[in-house]
Every structure is written in C-alpha cells, then in structure tokens.
Amino acid sequence: MERTNTTAIVFDDHRLFADSFSALIERLEIFHAVHAFNEERELTQFLIKHSQLPICLFLDYYLKNKNALPLINEVKRLNRKVTVIVISSVVNPTTVANIMAYNPKGLISKSSGFDTILECLATIDRGEQYVCPVISKILEDLNQTIEIPFTVRELEILQYFAQGLSIAQTADQTHLSKHTIVAHRRKMMAKAHVNSITELLAYARTQELI
C-alpha cells in the first residue's frame, strides 16, 4: 500500500474516540489525508464519491445496536481499494474468530499502544495480515478450536436479521434475491438445529455471533 497516496479514515460511532484516534493517525504524517466519521451515511457517501481512492479504514467493531461486520462487506463493495483495519475492545475468542472470518487486513485491540499501529501498517505493507499481540494472546489461550458454523455471507445476513430487517429488506441490503435470503435462513436454521428465526437469533447471541 502506497500510503503517500492513501487517505486514512477512522470510523467510530463515538465521536470523541473517532476525533482522538484520527488526530493520532495524523501525527504519523504518512497519509495523504485523514478523516473521521461517526455516521454510517457519511462514510458510505465518502466511499461512493471516492470509489477509486486508496483508503485505509480504521473501523470500530462495536457500533450502536450492532457490530461492524456487515459494514466490512459494504465498504469493500463500494471501494475495491479499501484496506480494513478493525479496532476493537473485544476479549471473547469466538468473537475474534468471527471478525477474522471477514478477513480484515488488520485487527488491533483498543488497549494497544501507538507502536502497534506502526507495526500493523508495516505488516500490511509486506502483504501480510496483522493481529496485535493482545488479540493473538486471546486466541492462543483458547483450549479448543473455534468453529463458526456459518459462512461469512450467512453471518452478514444474521446481522440484518438481528436488526429486525425483513427478508425483502435484507435482500436489498445484501444485493441478493429474496429467494436466496430464504435459502440462507433455512440453511442456518438447519446448522443451528432450530425451527424458527427467533431460536436462530437466540443461538447466534449465545455464540456471540451477533
């Protein structure tokens, strides 16, 4: 990633963190420009307007009433040159594995220091994925292999179901047909051994998938 031509974006629904973290990124003096957003509409509008611009997106995992996983797919759709680095206070191994399933370029704990950001960017520049030591330790401490029963697409659909979206609304958000959404829902219910969407969402919450 040629960062001199790259714009950095910090997205967090808490404005104080977004502004503070963007000021920290600005101090690196390695990006062409740095922007902070705390409204999803503002972020998507910027990405649409600058669809050909190389962007390094620092994305908070926990957002208001949801997590950022569906947004990862959306920003990649809007800008194929985006590099996603997830910033999170997550400590649950299953949740970490859930994030990793979306294949971000970097995953940084909010408890990390300034040097971690530099290490993350350097690792990405080498074409490698970066997971900070704090989060790597969470995975290392796990005594069993984490197996997520759902595909990345199914996880995305789950997020929309959890927000109360209908089949038609979920189809619009994911750019899939209603028949495809119904098929995914049926497969997820079979994998979770449940008989209703309510039971499916309850299962997903106990597994910390939503």
C-alpha angles and dihedrals in degrees: 000000000000098000095187086071094037128100117215120216126191114200120189128140089224104080095202092058093043092051094043095047093046089052088053091050090048089058089064089068091204101108126079090229139349126216132181123207132179099175119075091215091058091049095050092046090053092049092049092049092047100036093146096045118108105241134186107204120199101198127190113225099212111062131169109297092343145038128258099247098103088048091059091062092043096053091047088053092049096045122021091191095061121121111205120209113180117215113199147163089206117140102171114103093214091053090049090052089049090055092046090055087069089057102228115186090236141014118198130179117229087231091064124109132242092265090062091065091054091047091050094052092046091051092049089049087059089056094253133123116248127216115177120237093251093058093038087058090053090057094043092053091057110106096202137045114265112233118187108200096206134069121241090258091051091049089053092051090049090058091057092046088051089055089056097253118157126234090263094047092048090050090054093049095048096037090236131124122264089243090057092050091050090050091051091048091051092050092048092050090051092050091049092043092233133131105213142039089246091057091044092054091046089053091048091052094050088052090047091236092132 
